[in-house]
């Protein structure tokens, strides 16, 4: 189960400390800037290039308020769900942990990833369109929306499975994904802790191919939004496995919680985030009945706690974890020399015997 993290008793129970105040001030400045960039710089779906149409100040503030209000509603919903059906009723999330995840949500989701993803997707889609034109979407748009949504779900989760597995099996990529696994408590807010590089690669691998295949943004966009909220649900501290049958058809929080455990028997398992069929098909599923993970976090690896330290962690030279038990070096020795016979030597009897 989770470890209860005690809050700092030196902080006042009411009011804001200086770190929280600085964070809120930065968020108030960062969110409108991110919103302005998001709606001012867009990708031209015809050419794949960047298109600049500046957003007015009134529209920027209105969209910023809508974004903040939406995040607050999502947060309240998951807070209510975790309080009503908790997996661990004694779980306590430290203030520093909440602040770090909130910082990832603002800087990562709204600023860094939005800016970098917009530019990189434009470059990648523009380069791809020059060599591999986008397939006309008429044959897809003629299909009913439910069928398009089902096709997107299958293809995106299949691509996401292999992208997720790649970040676990390639050592250089694992150092980016380790940031997400560094949280020692699994709750809905921990889903936001993800390195910007991994998020950008994920969008390039799982979303851009679907767009190039011809799926319209009117269906692809809402599905991606639903998928992001569903990821938060998978990390939520809720007792939910979807029952004896559906648990094998749809990924549940109980299924994904095994992915975050640092217990050795469950390492590098349960990569899917929507359809567990990929894990069962490729033999990476681990979902025992009547069992729950006992601990979460990294396995024999140490991660710094600050945002910028975690941001730079993948770019530093990999160091051998200090808590890994290494075998002691042995020096080969010569075979033992047999000891000489230590039995006492007696002199022969030289007395004359009577004839």
DOKEZA-68515 format. One line per 4 residues: number of its first residue (from 1); their letters; for each residue x, y, z of C-alpha. Coordinates in Angstrom, 1 decimal. Example, Ala and Ser with C-alpha at 12.3 -4.5 7.8 and 13.67 -1.06 7.14 Angstrom:
<sites>
1 = AS = 12.3/-4.5/7.8  13.7/-1.1/7.1
</sites>
This chain:
<sites>
1 = XXXX = 0.0/0.0/0.0  1.0/3.6/-0.1  3.2/5.2/2.4  1.7/8.1/4.3
5 = XXXX = 3.9/11.2/3.8  3.7/13.5/6.7  3.2/17.2/5.9  5.7/19.7/7.2
9 = XXXX = 4.4/20.7/10.6  6.4/24.0/10.5  4.1/25.4/7.8  1.0/27.3/8.8
13 = XXXX = -2.2/25.4/8.4  -3.9/28.4/6.8  -2.6/30.7/4.1  0.1/30.2/1.5
17 = XXXX = 3.8/29.7/2.0  6.3/31.5/-0.2  6.7/28.5/-2.6  3.0/28.2/-3.2
21 = XXXX = 2.6/32.0/-3.7  5.4/32.0/-6.3  3.9/29.0/-8.0  0.4/30.6/-8.2
25 = XXXX = 1.9/33.9/-9.5  3.9/32.0/-12.2  0.8/30.1/-13.2  -1.3/33.2/-13.5
29 = XXXX = 1.4/34.6/-15.9  2.1/31.3/-17.7  -1.4/30.1/-18.5  -2.4/33.2/-20.5
33 = XXXX = 0.9/33.2/-22.4  0.4/29.5/-23.2  -3.2/30.0/-24.3  -2.2/33.0/-26.5
37 = XXXX = 0.5/30.9/-28.2  -1.8/27.9/-28.5  -4.5/29.8/-30.4  -2.2/32.3/-32.2
41 = XXXX = 0.3/29.8/-33.7  -1.4/26.8/-35.3  -0.6/24.2/-37.9  -2.0/24.6/-41.4
45 = XXXX = -3.7/21.2/-42.1  -3.2/21.7/-45.9  0.6/22.4/-45.9  1.7/21.3/-42.5
49 = XXXX = 3.4/24.7/-41.9  2.9/27.2/-39.1  0.1/29.8/-39.3  0.2/32.9/-37.2
53 = XXXX = -3.1/34.6/-36.3  -2.7/36.7/-33.1  -5.3/36.2/-30.4  -6.8/39.4/-28.9
57 = XXXX = -6.3/40.1/-25.1  -10.0/39.7/-24.3  -10.2/36.3/-26.1  -6.9/35.3/-24.4
61 = XXXX = -8.3/36.0/-20.9  -11.6/34.3/-21.7  -9.9/31.1/-23.0  -7.5/31.2/-20.0
65 = XXXX = -10.4/31.3/-17.6  -12.1/28.5/-19.4  -8.9/26.4/-19.2  -8.4/27.0/-15.5
69 = XXXX = -12.1/26.4/-14.8  -12.0/23.1/-16.7  -8.9/21.9/-14.8  -10.6/22.8/-11.5
73 = XXXX = -13.6/20.8/-12.5  -11.5/17.8/-13.5  -9.6/18.1/-10.2  -12.7/18.3/-8.1
77 = XXXX = -14.2/15.3/-9.9  -11.2/13.1/-9.3  -10.9/14.4/-5.7  -14.5/13.3/-5.1
81 = XXXX = -14.0/9.9/-6.8  -10.8/9.2/-4.7  -12.6/10.2/-1.5  -15.6/8.0/-2.3
85 = XXXX = -14.0/4.8/-3.6  -10.4/4.9/-2.4  -7.9/2.1/-3.1  -5.9/3.3/0.0
89 = XXXX = -8.0/5.3/2.3  -5.0/6.3/4.4  -3.0/7.8/1.5  -1.8/11.3/2.2
93 = XXXX = -0.1/13.4/-0.6  2.5/15.8/0.6  2.2/19.5/-0.3  5.6/19.4/-2.2
97 = XXXX = 4.3/16.4/-4.2  1.1/18.3/-5.2  3.1/21.4/-6.0  5.5/19.4/-8.2
101 = XXXX = 2.7/17.7/-10.1  0.9/21.1/-10.6  4.1/22.6/-11.9  4.2/19.8/-14.5
105 = XXXX = 0.6/20.4/-15.4  1.2/24.1/-16.0  4.7/24.3/-17.5  4.7/20.9/-19.2
109 = XXXX = 1.2/20.6/-20.6  0.4/24.2/-21.2  3.7/25.8/-22.0  6.7/23.6/-22.9
113 = XXXX = 4.9/20.8/-24.7  2.5/23.2/-26.4  5.3/25.3/-27.9  7.6/22.5/-28.8
117 = XXXX = 4.9/20.1/-30.1  3.4/22.8/-32.3  6.8/23.5/-33.9  7.9/19.9/-34.2
121 = XXXX = 4.6/18.6/-35.5  4.6/21.3/-38.1  8.1/20.4/-39.2  7.4/16.7/-39.2
125 = XXXX = 4.0/16.9/-40.9  5.4/19.4/-43.5  8.3/17.1/-44.3  6.0/14.1/-44.4
129 = XXXX = 3.5/15.8/-46.7  6.2/16.6/-49.2  7.3/12.9/-49.4  4.1/11.1/-48.3
133 = XXXX = 0.9/13.2/-49.1  -1.9/12.9/-46.6  -4.4/10.3/-47.6  -7.8/11.9/-48.6
137 = XXXX = -10.1/11.6/-45.6  -13.3/11.3/-47.7  -13.4/7.5/-47.3  -13.0/7.8/-43.6
141 = XXXX = -15.4/10.7/-43.1  -18.1/8.6/-44.9  -18.0/6.2/-42.0  -20.1/6.7/-38.9
145 = XXXX = -18.4/8.5/-36.1  -18.6/5.5/-33.8  -16.7/3.5/-36.3  -14.0/6.2/-36.7
149 = XXXX = -13.7/6.4/-32.9  -13.3/2.6/-32.7  -10.6/2.6/-35.4  -8.8/5.5/-33.7
153 = XXXX = -8.9/3.7/-30.4  -7.4/0.5/-31.8  -4.7/2.2/-33.8  -3.7/4.8/-31.2
157 = XXXX = -3.5/2.2/-28.4  -1.5/-0.2/-30.6  1.0/2.6/-31.5  1.0/3.8/-27.8
161 = XXXX = 1.7/0.2/-26.6  4.9/0.0/-28.6  5.9/3.6/-27.9  5.5/2.9/-24.1
165 = XXXX = 7.4/-0.4/-24.4  10.2/1.3/-26.3  10.6/3.9/-23.5  10.9/1.0/-21.0
169 = XXXX = 13.4/-1.2/-23.0  15.7/1.4/-24.6  18.0/2.6/-21.8  18.4/6.2/-23.2
173 = XXXX = 14.6/6.6/-23.4  14.0/5.0/-20.1  15.8/7.9/-18.4  13.0/10.2/-19.7
177 = XXXX = 10.2/7.8/-18.7  11.7/7.3/-15.3  10.5/10.8/-14.4  6.9/9.5/-14.6
181 = XXXX = 7.7/6.5/-12.5  9.5/8.5/-9.8  6.2/9.2/-8.0  6.0/6.9/-4.9
185 = XXXX = 2.3/7.5/-4.7  -0.2/6.8/-7.6  -3.1/9.2/-7.8  -4.8/11.2/-10.5
189 = XXXX = -2.4/14.1/-10.2  0.7/12.0/-10.7  -0.4/11.3/-14.2  0.7/14.9/-15.1
193 = XXXX = 4.4/14.1/-14.1  5.9/13.3/-17.5  9.0/14.7/-19.2  8.2/17.1/-22.1
197 = XXXX = 10.4/15.1/-24.5  8.4/11.9/-23.9  5.1/13.7/-24.4  6.3/15.2/-27.7
201 = XXXX = 7.6/11.8/-29.0  4.3/10.3/-27.9  2.3/12.7/-29.9  4.5/12.2/-32.9
205 = XXXX = 4.2/8.4/-32.7  0.5/8.0/-31.8  -1.3/11.1/-33.2  0.5/12.2/-36.3
209 = XXXX = 0.2/8.9/-38.1  -3.6/8.9/-37.6  -3.8/12.4/-39.0  -1.8/11.4/-42.0
213 = XXXX = -4.0/8.4/-42.5  -6.9/10.8/-43.1  -8.8/10.8/-39.8  -10.5/14.2/-39.4
217 = XXXX = -9.5/16.5/-36.6  -13.1/16.8/-35.6  -13.0/13.2/-34.4  -9.3/12.8/-33.6
221 = XXXX = -9.2/15.9/-31.4  -12.0/15.0/-29.0  -10.7/11.5/-28.7  -7.2/12.7/-27.7
225 = XXXX = -8.9/14.9/-25.1  -10.9/12.0/-23.7  -7.7/9.9/-23.7  -5.9/12.5/-21.6
229 = XXXX = -8.6/12.5/-19.0  -8.8/8.7/-19.0  -5.0/8.6/-18.2  -5.8/10.6/-15.1
233 = XXXX = -8.5/8.1/-14.2  -6.0/5.2/-14.6  -3.7/6.8/-12.1  -6.5/7.7/-9.6
237 = XXXX = -6.5/6.2/-6.1  -9.7/4.3/-6.7  -10.6/0.7/-6.1  -11.8/-0.2/-9.6
241 = XXXX = -11.0/-3.3/-11.8  -14.1/-3.4/-14.0  -15.3/-6.8/-12.7  -14.4/-10.3/-13.8
245 = XXXX = -15.0/-9.9/-17.5  -14.5/-6.3/-18.5  -11.1/-6.2/-16.6  -9.7/-8.2/-19.6
249 = XXXX = -11.3/-5.9/-22.2  -10.6/-2.4/-20.9  -7.6/-1.1/-18.9  -8.6/-0.2/-15.4
253 = XXXX = -6.8/1.6/-12.6  -6.2/-1.7/-10.9  -4.5/-3.0/-14.1  -2.4/0.1/-14.6
257 = XXXX = -1.4/0.3/-10.9  0.7/-2.9/-11.4  2.6/-1.0/-14.1  3.8/1.5/-11.5
261 = XXXX = 4.8/-0.9/-8.7  8.5/-1.4/-8.0  8.0/-5.0/-7.1  10.3/-7.1/-9.2
265 = XXXX = 7.8/-9.6/-10.5  5.7/-6.9/-12.1  8.4/-4.7/-13.7  8.0/-3.7/-17.3
269 = XXXX = 4.4/-5.0/-17.6  1.0/-3.6/-18.6  2.0/-1.1/-21.2  -1.4/-0.5/-22.7
273 = XXXX = -3.5/2.4/-21.6  -6.9/1.6/-23.1  -7.1/-2.0/-24.4  -5.2/-4.7/-22.5
277 = XXXX = -5.4/-7.1/-25.4  -2.0/-5.9/-26.6  -0.4/-6.9/-23.3  -2.1/-10.3/-23.3
281 = XXXX = -1.2/-10.8/-27.0  2.5/-9.9/-26.6  2.9/-11.6/-23.2  3.5/-8.5/-21.1
285 = XXXX = 0.3/-8.6/-19.0  0.5/-9.0/-15.2  -2.9/-8.9/-13.5  -3.2/-11.4/-10.6
289 = XXXX = -6.5/-11.8/-8.9  -7.0/-10.8/-5.2  -3.7/-9.1/-5.0  -2.6/-5.4/-4.8
293 = XXXX = 0.8/-3.7/-5.2  2.5/-2.9/-1.9  4.8/-0.1/-3.1  5.4/2.2/-6.0
297 = XXXX = 8.2/4.2/-7.6  11.5/3.4/-9.2  13.3/0.1/-8.8  16.9/0.6/-7.4
301 = XXXX = 17.1/4.0/-8.9  17.2/7.5/-7.4  15.4/10.5/-8.9  15.9/14.1/-7.8
305 = XXXX = 12.8/15.8/-6.4  12.9/19.3/-8.1  11.2/20.1/-11.4  14.3/21.3/-13.2
309 = XXXX = 16.5/18.6/-11.7  14.1/16.0/-13.1  14.0/17.9/-16.4  17.8/17.6/-16.7
313 = XXXX = 18.1/14.1/-15.3  17.9/12.2/-18.6  20.7/14.4/-20.1  23.2/13.6/-17.4
317 = XXXX = 25.5/10.7/-17.7  23.9/7.6/-16.3  25.3/6.7/-12.9  25.2/3.3/-11.3
321 = XXXX = 22.5/3.3/-8.6  24.0/3.4/-5.2  21.6/0.9/-3.8  22.2/-1.9/-6.3
325 = XXXX = 24.0/-4.8/-4.6  27.0/-5.6/-6.8  28.9/-8.8/-6.6  32.3/-8.4/-4.9
329 = XXXX = 35.3/-8.7/-7.1  37.3/-11.9/-6.5  41.0/-12.5/-7.2  41.8/-15.9/-8.6
333 = XXXX = 44.1/-17.9/-6.4  46.3/-20.9/-7.0  45.0/-24.3/-6.1  45.8/-25.3/-2.6
337 = XXXX = 49.0/-27.2/-2.0  48.5/-30.5/-0.2  50.0/-30.5/3.2  52.8/-33.0/3.9
341 = XXXX = 52.2/-36.1/5.9  52.4/-35.1/9.5  52.5/-38.6/11.0  55.4/-39.0/13.4
345 = XXXX = 58.4/-40.8/11.9  59.7/-43.6/14.1  63.2/-45.0/13.8  63.5/-48.7/12.9
349 = XXXX = 64.1/-51.2/15.7  67.7/-52.0/15.6  68.0/-54.2/18.8  69.4/-57.6/18.5
353 = XXX = 67.0/-60.3/19.0  68.1/-63.5/20.7  68.8/-66.3/18.3
</sites>
